[in-house]
Amino acid sequence: MNLMGKGPPGLKTDMFVSKVLRDFAQGRECQMRSEWCNGNSETVVLCHSRRRSTAGMSQKPHDFWGYHGCSGCHAQEHLLEDRELYDAIRRTQWAVFEHFGTLTP
């Protein structure tokens, strides 16, 4: 254990789940902006991607590893390149930081 009460890297940690982040995503602009984007902010939610994250089978990744996505983009996420996914996550993190002053409200 280190001074923060955490074990060594690589060990399972509690999931970061934020109702604030999930609520903040609703009705926002879709940050994926893919060819499948439906442009309907009413369908935007905090989407989680398991790609290269710490989540295992039947698990969602931490909420800070999500993006604001519409139903069209979320449904076709598996067809996107890593770069497109990471760009959406980066744009979402920037919107969250601008609004809250932190990535983990």
Secondary structure in CASP SS format (residue, H / E / C, confidence):
PFRMAT SS
TARGET T0000
AUTHOR 0000-0000-0000
METHOD secondary structure of the structure
MODEL  1
M C 1.00
N C 1.00
L C 1.00
M C 1.00
G C 1.00
K C 1.00
G C 1.00
P C 1.00
P C 1.00
G C 1.00
L C 1.00
K C 1.00
T C 1.00
D C 1.00
M C 1.00
F C 1.00
V C 1.00
S C 1.00
K H 1.00
V H 1.00
L H 1.00
R H 1.00
D H 1.00
F H 1.00
A H 1.00
Q C 1.00
G C 1.00
R C 1.00
E C 1.00
C C 1.00
Q C 1.00
M C 1.00
R C 1.00
S C 1.00
E C 1.00
W C 1.00
C C 1.00
N C 1.00
G C 1.00
N C 1.00
S H 1.00
E H 1.00
T H 1.00
V C 1.00
V E 1.00
L E 1.00
C E 1.00
H E 1.00
S C 1.00
R C 1.00
R C 1.00
R C 1.00
S C 1.00
T C 1.00
A C 1.00
G C 1.00
M C 1.00
S C 1.00
Q C 1.00
K C 1.00
P C 1.00
H C 1.00
D H 1.00
F H 1.00
W H 1.00
G E 1.00
Y E 1.00
H E 1.00
G E 1.00
C C 1.00
S H 1.00
G H 1.00
C H 1.00
H H 1.00
A H 1.00
Q C 1.00
E H 1.00
H H 1.00
L H 1.00
L C 1.00
E C 1.00
D H 1.00
R H 1.00
E H 1.00
L H 1.00
Y H 1.00
D H 1.00
A H 1.00
I H 1.00
R H 1.00
R H 1.00
T H 1.00
Q H 1.00
W H 1.00
A H 1.00
V H 1.00
F H 1.00
E H 1.00
H H 1.00
F H 1.00
G C 1.00
T C 1.00
L C 1.00
T C 1.00
P C 1.00
END
